[in-house]
Amino acid sequence: MHFNLTQIPERTSQPRTHGLTMVMDKGLSTQEAINLMQVGSPHIDVVKLGFGTAFVTPNLKEKLEVYKSYNMPVYFGGTLFEAFLIRGQVDDYIRACADYGVSYMEVSDGSISISHEEKCRYIEMLSKHGTVLSEVGSKDAAHIIPPYKWIELMQAELNAGSAYVIAEAREAGNVGIYRGSGEVREGLVQEILTKIPAEKILWEAPQKAQQLYFLELIGCNVNLGNIAPSEIIALEAMRIGLRGDTFSLYLNK
């Protein structure tokens, strides 16, 4: 760091097992990916090519090579996995990940209907080919999952081979663990944490107020996802008390 400051909380060091920041790339150009890595790579732990954007991204291999040159894990959005699955092409999905050097894979069921047992079988299958992140929660705001069910689903997916479970929020942060207004469903979150280790949950938190909530609840090394590329430095500053929202969080009083 550039300055000598005391009372800065200790961040986990890369490669991290917790304290992760997942960035959502919704269509960055190759040059934009280079710019992102030049500035943000010390603070980013994994990049998601959001939903099905990988299918229509020009120069995909070239962009993936940029991330690879920074040893940055990348995975395709869960919607792309679902698109392969609904067409009976899971083997093609596995081959595509291998062809593009993508060793992280997201298993989700936010846009399709499959049994949870079947979802867990796919988690187990894909975990033999790479690191699996599985997403829990519905993209349908009208579909409210009770806390005990969140816990049950998360635990089953971790048992099936997921390295992390992702708490669904969509890119806007207005479903799943959030109300339509973006407000955190605090009772749900806190009940989940009574049974599921925080280190194993990647909370989708695209909005600053949501990021702040989890930093205050869990600490600077909480796992946060769906972060916009332009917000990486700002988030890292907020994590360690160098933004007004968290300025007093770590000061001795």
PyMOL commands that set and color helices and strands:
alter all, ss='L'
color gray80, all
select helices_A, chain A and resi 30-43+53-55+60-69+78-86+90-99+116-126+147-160+186-192+198-200+208-218+229-239+244-246
alter helices_A, ss='H'
color red, helices_A
select strands_A, chain A and resi 21-25+46-49+74-76+104-107+131-136+164-167+201-204+224-227
alter strands_A, ss='S'
color yellow, strands_A
deselect
rebuild
show_as cartoon
